[in-house]
Structure formats: structure tokens, C-alpha cells
Amino acid sequence: MLLQEDILLIENLTAEEGLQFISEKFTSDAVFSTSLGQEDQVINDMIFKNKMNIKVFTLDTGRLFYEHYELLSQNNARYGTKIQVYFPDSDDVERYVNEKGINAFFHSVENRKECCYIRKVKPLNRALEGAKIWITGLRSEQSENRENMKMIEWDDDRKLFKFNPLIHWTYQDVLNYIEQHNVQDLPLHKKGFISVGCKPCTRAIAIGENPRAGRWFWEESQKECGLHSQ
């Protein structure tokens, strides 16, 4: 359990120091969900190089870019670890595809959210079972929904704390860390894919566009999949 004094302490630590504090306080009850994006690669590097006692997992939706699998393999080789992979329930996927179509998410927001729920939210909830604190790579400047998120939050739906160590980092801070520590990242980022999700649902963005403009690009304003909705 995090006390108010713990929260105040963490908020004044660096991201790496905060992760170390969390790993020591929660031992085996802290988990990090990595999408292998640039922010998450920064956190992966901090966790693995310092051998922190934090479980790291990723979600394989079944519709990812091939580059995700390459980077996952590279991470495991570089850090000598095995990032745990969670998959969607096959019955859920089969029902959705057979009833609505393989790319039904293009047809309505409701279909898209259902696809995200099946392929992301349900596997995430399963991965978080038993955890007391969930670490994410969220940053406040990524989207309007994330602007007011705090470094430490209580997730009442999942009944655990949520720790966002990079919440106050800028995108340039992320790039600086990647360069300084020679962190591997997705080649897609250099092709304009800043926020990368499933392959059918992600496009490259133009200079000056919001980083998440390329996610669910056919929708006007829906830019969350349900993992981090407030």
C-alpha cells in the first residue's frame, strides 16, 4: 500500500529512482505493461539494466506490425530476459470476426471499441490480476485525455495504483534518453509512426500533427482504446 508520504517522495524522484522505489516496496506485486513504443523502451531499459523486481509483459493483439516481434526478440536477447506475452481469448476473436468481419472496426466506433476490448482490455485485465501497482509509459502531452493524469493514481476499476514515471517528460526527453543510452526502438518511428498500435489502425503522421493523430485515423475524436480511459 502506498501512503501519502510515499507518493510525495516518488513525485520528487527521477523516473528511474521512482521505479527503483516501487520495485523495492512492492517486490513481486509491481507490473509494467510495455507496448514496445519509445516511452516503454525507456522504462524497459531502466528496469532491466538495474535488475528491478518488476514483472514486464506485453499484449499481442494478433494485428501488430512485424517490427514489434523483432523488437521483442531483440529486447529479450539484449537484457537476457523473457517479456511475458498475453494474447486475446481465441473464442472472443473468432466470434467477433465470424459475426462482424475481420476489419469490422472500420465500420463504427462501437465495433472498434469492441475489438480493442477483446484484443487489449481483457488480456490486460488478466495480466494485472494480483498486481498492486501498474506501471505505464504515459506522458501528459500525448493526448487531452492524459493531460491531467498524475504520476501516482488510484485505478478504482482495477483496485490498484497506477504509476506513470514519465508523465511529465516531453517527447524530446524520451528521444534524449534513447540516444544517450543506445536504447533500441521500432524502426517505424523514423517513418512517421510516433504512436504505434495495431497495424490496420495506425498510420504515419505529418509534421506538426498530434502524435496520436495516426491512431484510429478514420475517427474524428476517439483516440483511446480503453486501457487508460479516465
C-alpha positions as CSV (number, residue, x, y, z in Angstrom):
1,M,0.0,0.0,0.0
2,L,1.3,3.5,-0.9
3,L,1.0,6.1,1.9
4,Q,0.7,9.8,1.2
5,E,4.3,10.3,2.2
6,D,5.4,7.6,-0.3
7,I,3.5,9.4,-3.1
8,L,5.1,12.8,-2.2
9,L,8.5,11.1,-2.1
10,I,8.1,9.4,-5.5
11,E,6.9,12.7,-7.1
12,N,10.2,14.2,-6.2
13,L,12.4,11.4,-7.5
14,T,13.6,10.8,-11.1
15,A,11.8,8.3,-13.2
16,E,14.5,5.7,-12.6
17,E,14.6,6.4,-8.8
18,G,10.8,6.1,-8.6
19,L,10.9,2.7,-10.4
20,Q,13.6,1.5,-8.0
21,F,11.5,2.6,-5.0
22,I,8.4,0.9,-6.4
23,S,10.3,-2.4,-7.1
24,E,11.6,-2.5,-3.5
25,K,8.4,-1.6,-1.8
26,F,6.1,-3.9,-3.8
27,T,8.6,-6.7,-4.5
28,S,6.6,-9.2,-6.7
29,D,3.4,-7.1,-6.9
30,A,4.6,-4.4,-9.4
31,V,4.0,-4.9,-13.1
32,F,4.8,-3.0,-16.2
33,S,2.8,-3.2,-19.4
34,T,5.0,-2.4,-22.4
35,S,3.8,-1.8,-25.9
36,L,7.4,-1.5,-27.0
37,G,6.9,2.1,-28.0
38,Q,9.6,4.7,-27.3
39,E,8.4,5.6,-23.8
40,D,8.1,2.0,-22.9
41,Q,11.5,1.2,-24.2
42,V,12.9,3.8,-21.9
43,I,11.2,2.2,-18.9
44,N,12.3,-1.3,-20.1
45,D,15.9,-0.1,-20.1
46,M,15.6,1.3,-16.6
47,I,14.0,-1.9,-15.2
48,F,16.2,-4.4,-16.9
49,K,19.6,-2.8,-16.6
50,N,19.0,-2.3,-12.9
51,K,17.5,-5.8,-12.5
52,M,14.5,-4.4,-10.8
53,N,11.9,-6.8,-9.3
54,I,9.1,-5.7,-11.7
55,K,7.2,-8.1,-13.9
56,V,7.2,-6.9,-17.5
57,F,4.6,-8.0,-20.0
58,T,3.2,-7.1,-23.4
59,L,-0.1,-7.6,-25.2
60,D,0.0,-9.4,-28.6
61,T,-3.3,-8.4,-30.2
62,G,-2.7,-10.6,-33.3
63,R,-2.7,-7.5,-35.5
64,L,0.6,-6.0,-34.7
65,F,3.4,-4.8,-37.1
66,Y,6.1,-7.4,-37.7
67,E,8.6,-4.8,-36.3
68,H,7.0,-5.4,-32.8
69,Y,8.0,-9.0,-32.8
70,E,11.5,-8.2,-34.0
71,L,12.0,-5.6,-31.2
72,L,10.5,-8.0,-28.6
73,S,13.1,-10.6,-29.6
74,Q,15.9,-8.0,-29.5
75,N,14.9,-6.9,-26.0
76,N,14.9,-10.4,-24.7
77,A,18.4,-11.0,-26.2
78,R,19.9,-7.7,-25.1
79,Y,18.7,-7.8,-21.5
80,G,18.7,-11.6,-21.0
81,T,15.0,-11.7,-20.1
82,K,11.7,-13.0,-21.3
83,I,9.0,-10.4,-21.5
84,Q,5.7,-12.2,-20.9
85,V,3.2,-12.1,-23.7
86,Y,-0.6,-12.1,-23.2
87,F,-3.0,-13.0,-26.1
88,P,-6.7,-12.3,-26.5
89,D,-9.1,-15.2,-25.9
90,S,-9.4,-17.1,-29.2
91,D,-13.2,-17.7,-28.7
92,D,-13.7,-13.9,-28.4
93,V,-11.7,-13.2,-31.6
94,E,-13.4,-16.0,-33.6
95,R,-16.9,-14.8,-32.6
96,Y,-16.1,-11.2,-33.4
97,V,-14.5,-12.0,-36.8
98,N,-17.2,-14.5,-37.8
99,E,-20.1,-12.3,-36.8
100,K,-18.8,-8.9,-37.9
101,G,-15.9,-9.4,-40.2
102,I,-12.1,-9.3,-40.0
103,N,-11.9,-5.5,-40.3
104,A,-15.3,-4.6,-38.7
105,F,-13.6,-1.9,-36.6
106,F,-13.6,0.4,-39.7
107,H,-17.4,0.4,-39.8
108,S,-18.3,2.0,-36.5
109,V,-16.8,3.3,-33.2
110,E,-18.7,0.7,-31.4
111,N,-17.1,-2.1,-33.4
112,R,-13.7,-0.6,-32.9
113,K,-14.1,-0.3,-29.2
114,E,-15.3,-3.9,-29.0
115,C,-12.2,-5.1,-31.0
116,C,-10.0,-3.1,-28.6
117,Y,-11.8,-4.6,-25.6
118,I,-11.3,-8.1,-26.9
119,R,-7.7,-7.8,-28.1
120,K,-6.4,-5.4,-25.4
121,V,-8.5,-4.6,-22.4
122,K,-9.5,-8.2,-21.5
123,P,-5.9,-9.5,-21.8
124,L,-4.6,-6.6,-19.8
125,N,-7.1,-7.2,-17.0
126,R,-5.9,-10.8,-16.9
127,A,-2.2,-9.7,-16.8
128,L,-2.9,-7.3,-13.9
129,E,-4.6,-10.0,-11.7
130,G,-2.9,-10.0,-8.3
131,A,-0.9,-6.8,-9.0
132,K,-0.9,-3.9,-6.5
133,I,0.7,-1.3,-8.8
134,W,0.6,-1.0,-12.6
135,I,3.5,0.9,-14.3
136,T,2.8,2.6,-17.6
137,G,4.7,4.8,-20.2
138,L,2.0,7.5,-20.4
139,R,3.0,11.1,-20.9
140,S,0.7,14.1,-20.3
141,E,1.4,15.7,-23.7
142,Q,0.3,12.6,-25.6
143,S,-3.4,13.5,-25.7
144,E,-6.1,15.6,-24.0
145,N,-7.2,12.5,-22.0
146,R,-3.8,12.3,-20.4
147,E,-3.1,16.0,-19.7
148,N,-4.4,15.8,-16.1
149,M,-3.1,12.4,-15.2
150,K,-0.9,12.3,-12.2
151,M,2.4,10.4,-11.5
152,I,0.6,8.2,-9.0
153,E,-3.1,7.5,-9.4
154,W,-5.6,5.0,-8.0
155,D,-7.4,2.9,-10.6
156,D,-10.7,2.3,-8.9
157,D,-11.9,-0.1,-11.6
158,R,-8.9,-2.4,-11.2
159,K,-8.3,-1.7,-7.5
160,L,-4.6,-0.9,-7.8
161,F,-2.2,2.0,-8.0
162,K,-1.1,3.3,-11.4
163,F,2.5,4.7,-11.6
164,N,3.3,6.9,-14.6
165,P,7.0,7.7,-14.2
166,L,7.3,9.6,-17.5
167,I,4.1,11.6,-17.1
168,H,6.0,14.9,-17.0
169,W,8.5,14.0,-19.7
170,T,8.5,15.7,-23.1
171,Y,8.9,13.7,-26.3
172,Q,12.4,15.3,-26.6
173,D,13.2,13.9,-23.1
174,V,12.3,10.5,-24.4
175,L,14.5,10.9,-27.6
176,N,17.4,12.2,-25.5
177,Y,17.3,9.1,-23.2
178,I,17.1,6.7,-26.2
179,E,20.2,8.3,-27.8
180,Q,22.2,8.6,-24.6
181,H,21.6,5.0,-23.5
182,N,21.6,3.5,-27.0
183,V,18.1,2.1,-26.5
184,Q,16.6,0.1,-29.4
185,D,13.3,1.3,-30.7
186,L,10.9,0.5,-33.5
187,P,12.2,1.4,-37.0
188,L,8.6,2.6,-37.6
189,H,9.2,5.7,-35.5
190,K,11.7,7.1,-38.1
191,K,9.0,6.6,-40.8
192,G,6.5,8.9,-39.0
193,F,4.8,6.3,-36.9
194,I,5.1,8.0,-33.5
195,S,2.3,6.3,-31.6
196,V,2.1,2.8,-32.8
197,G,-0.8,0.4,-32.2
198,C,-2.2,-2.4,-34.4
199,K,-1.2,-2.3,-38.0
200,P,-4.6,-1.7,-39.6
201,C,-5.4,1.1,-37.0
202,T,-2.1,3.1,-37.3
203,R,-0.8,5.4,-40.0
204,A,2.2,7.7,-40.1
205,I,1.6,11.3,-39.1
206,A,2.7,14.5,-40.9
207,I,5.0,17.1,-39.3
208,G,3.0,19.1,-36.8
209,E,0.3,16.6,-36.3
210,N,-0.7,15.4,-32.9
211,P,1.3,12.2,-32.1
212,R,-1.9,10.2,-31.7
213,A,-3.5,11.5,-34.9
214,G,-2.3,8.4,-36.6
215,R,-4.3,6.1,-34.3
216,W,-7.8,5.1,-35.5
217,F,-7.2,7.8,-38.1
218,W,-10.6,7.4,-39.7
219,E,-12.3,8.6,-36.5
220,E,-12.8,12.2,-35.5
221,S,-12.0,12.2,-31.8
222,Q,-11.8,8.7,-30.4
223,K,-8.1,8.3,-29.6
224,E,-8.2,5.8,-26.7
225,C,-8.7,2.1,-26.7
226,G,-10.0,1.7,-23.2
227,L,-6.7,0.8,-21.4
228,H,-6.2,4.2,-19.9
229,S,-9.6,5.9,-20.1
230,Q,-10.5,8.1,-17.1
